[in-house]
Amino acid sequence: MLTTQLFDQIDPEIRRILIKSLNSEELTPNDALKLLKVSGKEFLALQQIADYSCQQKKENIVTFVINRNINFSNICSRGCKFCSFSVPKGSKDGFLLDIEEIKKKIMEAKENHCTEVCIQGGINPDLTYDYYLDILKAAKEIDPEIHVHAFSPQEIYNASNLSGNSIKEVLRDFKNAGLDSIPGTAAEILVDDIRKIICPNKISTNQWIEIITQAHEMGIPTTCTIMYGHVEDLKDRVEHLEILRTIQKNTRGFTEFVALPFIKENPILSKSKEHPLKPSYGMADLKLFAVARLFFKDLIDNIQCSWVKLGIKFAQISLYYGVNDFSGTLMEENISRSAGATHGQYLPPDEIIYIIKAAGKRPAQRDTLYNILKYY
Ligand code: SF4
């Protein structure tokens, strides 16, 4: 069906919103909410406009990064109810890597041509401020060129508590030690009523905003994420998107938006009778990608899918719903796997290239800051 024919047949209100987007007008949160609820022909129309917007910005290019995840400890005191990766201190399954073990992993990353190491871990009570600094120094010692993407806002907050330094001082010390950018994780859903249910011991929405904004102001870019499909409503998702958009208007520090569906297989949250899950299935995932593309418009250029969480086949489909980045090779993915994801821990570059080409797109290897390193 041709786009014009499709457009003639859809709900006039949805048509109005999509035309607004085509005219480069900013969508309101209410517009986004309406788009997140569409189905049928309106869903197809949303897909077409999101794909068109993506093509206009990125042509037919889909990027990926060659990177390695390093999780230095799974021991954590925060007890988030959606988390299956962490264990409490004293657990027989707990681990804490020493600096030599971390160095070995960074060395392996270098040998495998990784341009980025992504380093995160639990809030282990045995950590010290120097341990965080030593990780950063070790990475740069092994490869001064490697991009160190490390420590969520929750970890930055923990480092501040451990040292008594302000957030700004921590970020300054970390930057001097080798930190290049920060993962915008620990965001989950930036609505405190939801955070009280899923992660009551984590930093608040305002604390997350303050740490991220501070990082951006100091020239440290971050990604931004959403973890969705648990107990939140669509309006919570929109509130979250609006917070991210407002930050980006002020700082322009986000490099990408990553939508992370909640993996419901293992976590405590899945067994909660008090807060029943509202899981997200295929079309809801695709609508979120498409709406993010239109809602962030010229503010956040890069929308990333997570093949680990979505599965490779579905991640490939998402490339037609506003997604222009296939994320990374990862090498050692632990967090989603612990939650029950079964899509693997590593995708070699050749396979990512194949998947992207098979979708009719042009693959390109990028660095963390979205500079293109090589076209395929
Ligand atoms: S999500 Fe992070 S902070 Fe929360 S329990 Fe898991 S490792 Fe700890």
Boltz pocket constraint, residues with backbone or C-beta under 6 A from the ligand:
constraints:
  - pocket:
      binder: B
      contacts: [[A, 74], [A, 76], [A, 77], [A, 78], [A, 79], [A, 80], [A, 83], [A, 84], [A, 85], [A, 86], [A, 121], [A, 122], [A, 123], [A, 154], [A, 199], [A, 202]]
      max_distance: 6.0
